[in-house]
């Protein structure tokens, strides 16, 4: 045994001792913290139901309303564990149920891999280390494959490569388990989804004859959406550039367009009834966004100032709030500044609502749902065969089934095809830039995670490590994972923002693209770059320490190449620590920290008090669940656990603890806290399957790399077919899933169901619900319904007005008594609008208003605006635009939040046990 061998052994012994102590301290600390958080949540939950159970505020008729929880400390546990799958599906909706279903699959996979590793492969690793490695061990490396044929920092002189068949067999077994489970789960999911929606349609048809007028109206809206298509087109600029001056709010509505209807019919074998085209103004989105920010700031100032006046009873001793616009200017009165800005933006919004352009999209309406679906398939096939560069200036660009109105991103709807492509490439470039920029802090974390070997780059490192073992271990094993958690904190929101800038038209697509970016970011940065940096720092630090000590001679270092494999497996200790922290984080998320802190910080008065709008938000509807962020977190942990499942099987039990906690906590949050914004019918499933299979491919490549560093040549050759087989299965089965995610396959399935049925029902009647009573003017009814469903918020949303508590409202006139625009301020910002019912006669007489009144209103508007800072030119309409009575405060017809069933159905929808032959007793 040479000096260099002894030095490597001593280095490894010190490192193992530090890591073992730090890991024990971290696990103990996390366990204690998790217990404290658990009891704190159990104590807070019954005291703040609007934070920890906001779904309990839903109406009694809403099928998503959960079972009431008792006031006891642990009364929330039993309902979460005992709820059945059918009740869970009814309560949280199909998309949320798919999330729980996917989480269970990952938990089941980790559980199976953990059991196999504990009872088969870990004992083999221990025996192999006893016979060919350093014994007795100091740390936990004897449980991994890194200790096989490894002594004194190098491979032993006569290695026994037969031991490498154990990780080779484990790679094949684990791959087979993952592939079989994902294919089986996917087939089961497709079967369930098909039968679920067939039974759901049957329930609607049964309920239709006994619907109330309100229920019937809701059904009409849903039925009209199902037989409508969203068509994007390109009209010649001369046909679209003309501005449209508005005089009444009714003219904001979409109207039939024969030119677009002709274009749509020319690309389809099925003619549509009509195509409705609306109007827009892109500047309104930014104006309304700025207006809302100003109103919020004004509310805060008014609440602070008026509350003090109300308390003191005098304005003489109360100082008005001040604001500094920039560092060069003196402070100015905040209330006056925000008020004048609000008036300015209010006028700009009104003027821009009078200057609109025709949209480049419209809603094609068909007489039945099946005709709309067939038309969609024919138009899509026709457009896929066209060369857009050789098309005439007026042509159709794209078509899709009409999305739910809550799913639409209205700011992206008017973007043309060319700009759409530019935004896609720009967003992709921005994402790559974020990945590259984020690599710097990730590399820093990789260095900190191997702090021991980083210290060895400097002289007298061994003495420093011996004196500061505990501090070094805590920084390496506890601080670094926490920094990784903090770096990930704002990443999903950042990538979501980048994806929204890529001109995608619906939030569903944005969520899926965001998930893809999160997964790609994790593979490149958190897995590849982090592992590479940590591994290289380890080997460089060890060699530099020996060089500085004068123990490294000219001997061949090729024997020590196995140390790279050892350092690569040592990275698993970081992921163990990270998974432990995230397991605590899963429980910590139950506390709902953001709402809880806002409750604590804003319970006072003044600047630390709630404004009415903030109070309305806190006690308002339940928040929406962020699927992209949650899916990304679950898949990233599964990938890390799978990659190190054979290299360091000790990571699997910690991953199993995480998925066990995650399944329970997410189930509670979906049952009592969060709701689904729009049901997508589980369309995200092919993407989830692809990500799991890509994780499997990464695991297989990592195993080939590890065995190549350990010189297991026969084992490498036996593993090479594995990633090839996985890639082939990934490609072909993903195509199969995508095919079953399309409308064409769904229609073929329902046709086959009809053909196999003994009844005389035709294929078309499966899609069609019973007809409504005949109407003399169906086209007009469809126009009215479409306009009530798809309402551009920038045109139809009522402009905000400052919200104040009732006790402060009488103080407003005295507040502005010396302001030169007092009357306008009170009329525009503080006058409550009365709802006025309009009749047909009123709508008929509106276009015939007196011209003198129009000119008078126009002159008054110009006079009001002349007293403030001039409006930027891009927010001003062309000269000569007309005005009319205030058409801007319109009450929007609200649509009920979506659920897996329509809220109008009193009878619960088909349950899990109804459509799947295998009935599970409980969902946990």
C-alpha positions, 0 to 999 in steps of 0.5 A: 500500500503506497502513500497515495493509497493511504492518502486517498483512504484518509480523504475518503474517511474524513469525507464519509464521517462529515457527510454521515454526521451532517445527514443525521443532523439534517434528517433529525432537524427535518423530522422535528420541523415536519412534526411542528408544521403538522401540529401547527397546521392542525391547530390553524385549520379550524380557526381559519377555514377561509384559508384552509378550506375555501371550497367549503364556501361553494354553494350546496348545488356545486358538486365540488363542495367537499365534506365538512370538516370537524373542529377537532385537531385531527378531524381533517385526516380521516376524510382525506384517507377514507374518501373513495375514488368516485367521490374524489372524482366528483369533488375535484374534477377529472383533471385534478383526479388525473394528477392524483392518479399520476402521483399514485403511479409514481408512488407505486413505482418508487415503492416497488423499486424500493422493495426490490432494492432493499431485499435483493440488490442492496444485500448484493451490494453489501456482500460485494463491498465486503469482498472487494471494497473498503471494509469496515465502511464509515459512511453509506457508500457500502450500500451503493455500487460505487464501493464495488472493486474500490479500495484506496481511491482506485480500482483493485488490482484484480477486480471481480467484474461479475459483481457488476451483473447485479446493477446490470440486471437491476437496470433491466428489471427497473426499466421493464417495471417502469415501461409495463406500469406506464403502458398499463396505466395509460391503457387504463386511463384511456378506457376510463376517460372514454367510458366516463364521458359517454356516461356523462352524456347519458346523464345530461340527456336524461336530465334535459327534459326536467331542466329549469330555465336557468339550467336550460340557458347554461346547457344552451351555452355549453351546447353552442360551444360544442358546435362552434369552431374558432377560425383564424384568418387573414383578410386583405389589409384594405378590408381590415384597416378601417377603424370602427367608431363606436356609439353604443355598447351593443356594437361591440358585439360580434356580427356575422361576416359573409366574406369569412363564411365563404372562406371557411366553407371553401376549405370544408365539405360541410357548410357552416351556418354563420361566422361571427367576427368581433372587434379589438384594440390591442392598446386596451390591454396595457391601458387597463393593466396600468389602470388597475395598478393605479386604482390599487395604489389609490385605494391604499392611500385613501384607506390609510389617510381616511382611516386616520381622519376618521379616527382623529376627527380632523384633517388639520393634524393628519398628513397626506401621504406623499410619493416620490416619482423618481430620485430627481424629483421632490415628493408630491401628493400621492392621492392627487397623483394617483387620482389624476393618473386614474382619470387620464387612463380612464379617458384613454380607455374610453377613447380607445374603446371608440376606435376598434379594428376587426378581429382576425378570428371568428366563431364558425357556428354549425347546426350540430355538434357532429357536423362541427367536428366533421367540419373541423377535421376537413378544414384541418386536413385541407389547411395541412395540404396548403402552402401559405406562401402561395395563398391569396391575401385573404385566406384561412390560417388555422382552425380549432374546436371552440375553447372554453371562454375561461381558457382563452388568453385574449391578449394573444387572440389577434396575433397574426401567423407571421408574428405568432412564429416570431414570438415562438422563436423568440420565446424559445431563445429566451428560454435557452438564455434562461437555462444558460444564465441559470447554469451559473448559480447551479454550478455554484451550488454544485461546488457548494455541495462538494465543499469538502473537496473545494476546501482541498484546493487550498493549503492545510485543507485537512487541518481546516476540515478536521477543526470544522467538520460539523460546520462544513457538513451542515453547509454542504448537506443542509444549506445547499439543498435549501438554496436549490429550493429557493432557486426553484421558487420563482422558476415556474412563474418565470417560465409561465410568463415566457410561455405566455409571450409565445402567442399561444391562444389558450391557458391549457396549451401554456400550461403544457408548454410550461411543463415541458420547459420545466422538465427540460430545465431540470434535465439540463441544469439540475441533473446534468450540469449540477452532477458534472460540476460536483463530480469534477470538483470532487476529483480535482479537489482530491488530486490537488490535496495530494499534490499540495501535500507532496504525496502525488508522484508520477505514477499512472493516474489511470488506476484512479479513474474509478474515483470519477464514478465514485464521485458521481454516485456521491452526488446522490447524497445531495439528492437525498438531502434535497428530497428530505427538505422537499418532503418537509416542504410538501407539509409546509405547503399545507400552511398556505404561507402567503395567505397566512402571512397576509392575514398576520401582516395586514390585520392592523390599520393604515399601511398594514391594513386590508383594503376592501379589494384585498379583503375581497381577494382573500375571502373570495373564490377558491384559488386555481391549482397550478398544474404545470408547477406541481407536475414539474415538481413530481416528475423532477423528484421521480427522475432524480430517484430513478437515476440514482435507484441503482447507483445509490439505492439508499435514495429510494426510501427517502423518495418513497416518503416524499411521494407518500406525503405528496399524495396525501397533501395534494389530495387535501389541497385539491379537495378543500383548497384549490379548484380547476379553472378549465377541464381539459379532459386529461389531454396532458397525459401523453406529455406525462408519459413521454416525460417518464420515458425520457427519465427512464432513458436518462437513467439507462444512459447514466448506468452505461456511463457508470459501468464504463468508468468501472470497466465492466465491458460485458455489462455495457454491451448488455445495456446498450440495447436498453435505451434503444428499446426504450426510445422505440417504445417511447416513439410508437406508444406516444404516437398511439396516445396522441392519436387517442387524444384527437377528435377523430379517434373519439368520433370513431370510438363512439361510432364503433360503440353505436355499431356494436349496440343492439339499438337502432341509434345512428352514429350521429345521435350519440353526439347529439342531445335531444333537440330544444324547442324549435325557434323562429330565429335560431341564428339570432339566438346563436349570435346572442349566446356567442356574444354572451359567452365570448366577451373580450375583457378589454371591451366589456369588463367594467372599469374598476372604481376605488373600493372603500369601506362604508364608514370612509365613503362620506369623507370623499367629497371633503377630500377633493373639495379644493381640487379643480376637477372635483365634480369629474373625480366624484362622477368618474371614480366614486359614483356608483353605477346603477344597473339599467335594463335595456329594451329593444326600443332603447336599442333601436333609438340609441343610433338616433340620438341628437347630434348636439348631445354628441358634440356636447359630450365630445367637447366636455371630454376634450375639456376634461383631458386638456387639464391634465398631461397630454395623452401619448399619441399611441393611445389617442384615436384619429381626429374626428372620432365621435362619442356618445353616452358612457358605454363602458360600465357593462355588467359582464355575464359570468359563467360558472366555474367548470367542473367534471360535470355541469353544475346544473346536474343534480344527480352526481356524475358517473363514478369511478366504480361505474365505468371501471370494473375494478373497484377500489375501496379507498383512494389512498 
